[in-house]
Structures are given as C-alpha cells and as structure tokens.
Amino acid sequence: MNQSLFLESRNLFNNPPVPYEDFDNAHNYDELFGAEKYAYNTYLHYIRPYLTDTKNKTIFDINCGKGYALSTLKSHYGFKKCIGYNSIQNMLEACKNRHSNVQFYRDFIMSKQKDADYIFSIEAFDNYNNQSALLLRLRQALASNGYLIIVQSTTNEKVLLNNFSILEKTHGLKSLYHNEISHDVFTAVERISERSPILSMVYADYQTKFNYNTEYKIHVKVLQNV
C-alpha cells in the first residue's frame, strides 16, 4: 500500500492492524501485557510503511511502559537492537527482569545511545521538564534517514506544535505525516471498552478528558532525519 495513503487512512483506531480481541493467538502473554496491546498496534501502524531489512535496524522507545510491546516487536521482527527507557525506577527494574531481548535505561536525555533507525515517543513529552534538551536529544539519537514517531496528548496545543516546529526548523527533520487524532482515539476507547476490561480501565479517563476539557488534543507526528 502507498505509504501516504496508509498513514492518511487513519485505520489504526477504526481497524487496528492486529485486532484487539484476537491480539496474538500464537502467544500466551502475561496479563500485564493488557493495555500494551494498544502500544503494539501503534508501533505496527506507524512503522509498517518503513519496515525494511529489520535484522539490521535499531529501535528506541523513550517511554516504554512495562516493555511488553517493545519486546514483542523485537521477537516478531528480529530487529538488531531494541532499547527502552523508563524514568520510574521500579518499572525500569521490572522491565529488565521480564525482557531479556531488550536493553533498558532510565534517562533518555542522559543516554549516549544513538543511531536509532526508529524512535518512538508515545506520551513521553510530559516526562521531561527540559523540552529543549529532549528535542535536541531526539535529533542526535536518530540515525541518518531514521524515523521519529511521536504520539502525544496535550492541553496546550500551541506548545506541542511549537515543539514540532523546532524539530523541523531548528533540528532539520523532515515532516512526513501530521494528524490530530483525538476523535479517533475517543471512538476507539468506546470500541475497546466493550472488548477488553483491562484496556477499558486504563483508557477510561479519556472520556472525561474529552467531555470536560475542549483543549485536550492528541497529535501524531512522523519525521525523518534526512
């Protein structure tokens, strides 16, 4: 499928690449995987148009949660290296104990890891007070022709859009795709809640955010280091 058509189809939420109720019948995942089905679907949706030569590619996730989605991506596609970051110490230790196929670190900004072919930043911006340092580090960590995939909710759209502008105008990344997907997420949460009690609990607060805060937005941005 044409890359631009694939991305613009917005099928991530209406028709998930991997159906939520039948996520992966070939594996028996720990119940804790639950909500990270969403993260894994997000990974697949935005990375799939650019998947080539996976055994020689490196992926960073700067807000990796419990690490299940990243670890599964590594297992399914055989990437050369997958690195996850989690600033919460007890979750970081849990990631290290659970997933032997992924390297985990606490602080993305202070890390010296680089040359990532793909970097995922999913709801990660709020974890870093120094946004300028984060944006610079994202640029420095990307390999030549590497892809940066950002999925971020915000109640200050102006600040988020300014960060995107800095990545493009200051750090020279090329924008491949940008979309505001708030309504799609809200629709997906309603669908998911009927299928998965675990996902329903985790994402239940979206309904409150949409109903009581008109400033709440979710944006997706895909950039490339060219």
C-alpha positions in Angstrom: 0.0 0.0 0.0 1.2 3.5 -0.8 2.9 4.9 2.4 1.0 8.2 2.4 -2.3 6.5 1.7 -1.6 4.0 4.5 -0.9 6.8 7.0 -3.8 9.0 6.0 -6.3 6.2 6.1 -6.3 6.5 9.9 -7.1 2.8 10.2 -5.2 2.4 13.4 -8.3 3.0 15.5 -11.1 2.0 13.2 -9.5 -1.2 12.0 -6.4 -2.0 14.2 -3.6 -3.8 12.4 -3.9 -6.5 14.9 -7.5 -7.0 16.2 -7.7 -6.2 19.9 -9.8 -9.1 20.8 -7.6 -11.6 18.9 -4.3 -9.9 19.6 -2.0 -12.8 19.1 -3.2 -16.4 19.4 0.2 -17.8 18.9 1.5 -16.4 22.2 0.3 -16.7 25.8 1.1 -13.3 27.2 1.3 -12.3 30.8 -1.9 -10.5 31.8 0.2 -7.4 32.5 0.6 -7.1 28.7 -3.1 -6.0 28.6 -3.0 -2.3 27.8 0.2 -2.5 25.8 -1.8 -4.1 23.0 -2.6 -0.5 22.2 1.1 0.4 22.1 2.0 -2.5 20.0 -0.8 -1.7 17.5 0.5 1.9 17.4 4.1 0.7 16.7 2.9 -1.5 13.9 0.7 1.0 12.3 3.2 3.8 12.0 6.3 1.8 11.5 5.0 -0.7 8.9 5.4 1.6 5.8 9.1 1.9 6.6 10.0 -1.7 7.6 12.9 -2.9 5.6 15.9 -5.1 6.5 14.7 -5.3 10.1 17.6 -7.6 11.2 19.9 -4.6 10.7 17.7 -1.9 12.3 17.6 -0.4 15.8 14.6 0.9 17.7 14.4 3.2 20.7 11.2 3.7 22.8 11.7 6.6 25.2 8.6 5.9 27.3 8.4 2.1 27.1 5.9 1.3 29.9 6.2 -2.3 31.0 8.2 -3.1 27.9 6.0 -5.8 26.6 5.1 -4.1 23.3 8.7 -3.3 22.5 9.9 -6.8 23.4 7.1 -8.3 21.2 8.2 -6.1 18.3 11.7 -7.4 18.7 10.6 -11.0 18.8 8.3 -10.7 15.8 10.6 -8.8 13.5 14.1 -9.7 14.7 15.4 -6.2 15.0 19.2 -5.9 15.5 18.6 -3.9 18.8 15.7 -2.6 20.8 16.2 -0.1 23.6 13.6 1.1 26.1 13.6 4.0 28.5 11.5 4.3 31.7 12.1 7.0 34.2 10.2 5.2 37.0 12.8 3.1 38.8 10.6 0.2 39.9 9.1 -0.2 36.5 12.6 0.0 34.9 13.7 -2.9 37.1 10.6 -4.8 36.2 11.4 -4.3 32.5 14.9 -5.6 33.0 13.7 -8.6 34.8 11.0 -9.5 32.3 12.6 -8.9 28.9 16.0 -10.3 28.2 15.8 -9.3 24.5 15.6 -5.6 25.1 18.1 -3.2 26.8 16.5 -0.8 29.3 17.8 2.6 30.6 16.3 5.2 32.9 17.1 8.6 31.3 16.8 9.1 27.5 18.3 12.6 27.6 21.4 11.5 29.5 21.9 8.3 27.5 24.7 8.1 25.0 22.9 5.6 22.8 22.5 6.8 19.2 22.0 5.7 15.6 18.3 4.7 16.1 16.6 3.8 12.8 13.2 4.3 14.6 12.4 6.3 17.8 9.0 6.0 19.4 7.9 8.8 21.7 4.4 7.8 22.9 3.1 10.1 25.6 6.7 10.9 26.6 7.0 14.7 26.4 5.4 15.2 29.8 8.2 13.1 31.4 10.8 15.7 30.6 10.9 19.2 32.1 13.6 20.3 29.8 11.8 20.2 26.4 14.7 21.8 24.5 17.1 19.1 25.7 14.6 16.4 24.8 14.1 17.7 21.3 17.9 18.1 20.7 18.5 14.6 22.1 15.8 13.1 19.7 17.6 14.6 16.8 21.1 13.4 18.0 19.8 9.9 18.6 18.4 9.4 15.2 20.4 7.7 12.5 20.7 9.1 9.1 17.3 8.6 7.4 15.9 7.4 10.7 12.2 7.9 11.6 10.8 9.6 14.7 7.2 8.7 15.6 5.5 10.9 18.1 2.1 10.2 19.6 1.3 12.9 22.2 -1.8 14.2 24.1 -1.8 17.8 25.3 -4.0 20.5 26.8 -1.7 23.2 25.3 -1.7 22.5 21.6 0.3 25.7 20.9 3.3 24.4 22.9 3.2 21.0 21.3 3.0 22.5 17.8 6.0 24.7 18.6 8.0 21.6 19.6 7.2 20.1 16.3 8.3 23.3 14.6 11.6 23.2 16.4 12.2 19.6 15.3 11.7 20.7 11.7 13.1 24.2 11.5 15.9 24.1 14.1 16.9 20.4 14.0 16.3 19.8 10.3 13.9 16.9 10.5 11.5 16.4 7.6 7.8 16.0 8.4 6.3 13.0 6.7 2.9 13.0 8.4 1.0 15.0 11.0 -2.6 14.5 12.2 -4.8 15.4 15.1 -6.4 12.1 16.1 -8.4 13.0 19.3 -11.8 11.9 17.9 -10.3 8.7 16.6 -9.0 7.8 20.0 -12.3 8.6 21.7 -14.1 6.3 19.2 -11.5 3.6 19.7 -11.8 3.8 23.5 -15.6 3.2 23.2 -14.9 0.1 21.0 -12.1 -1.2 23.1 -14.1 -0.9 26.4 -16.6 -3.4 25.0 -13.9 -5.9 24.2 -11.2 -5.7 26.9 -11.8 -4.9 30.6 -8.1 -4.2 31.1 -7.9 -1.7 28.3 -11.2 -0.2 29.4 -9.8 0.6 32.8 -6.6 2.0 31.5 -8.1 4.4 29.0 -11.3 5.2 30.8 -10.1 8.7 31.7 -10.1 9.7 28.0 -13.8 10.1 28.1 -13.5 12.5 31.0 -10.8 14.4 29.2 -12.8 14.8 26.0 -16.0 15.7 27.7 -14.7 18.3 30.2 -11.7 19.8 28.5 -12.1 21.1 25.0 -8.4 21.9 24.9 -7.4 18.2 25.1 -5.9 17.0 21.9 -3.9 14.1 20.6 -1.4 14.5 17.8 0.7 12.1 15.7 3.8 13.3 14.0 6.2 11.3 11.9 9.5 12.9 11.0 12.7 11.7 9.2 16.3 12.7 9.6 17.3 13.4 6.0 
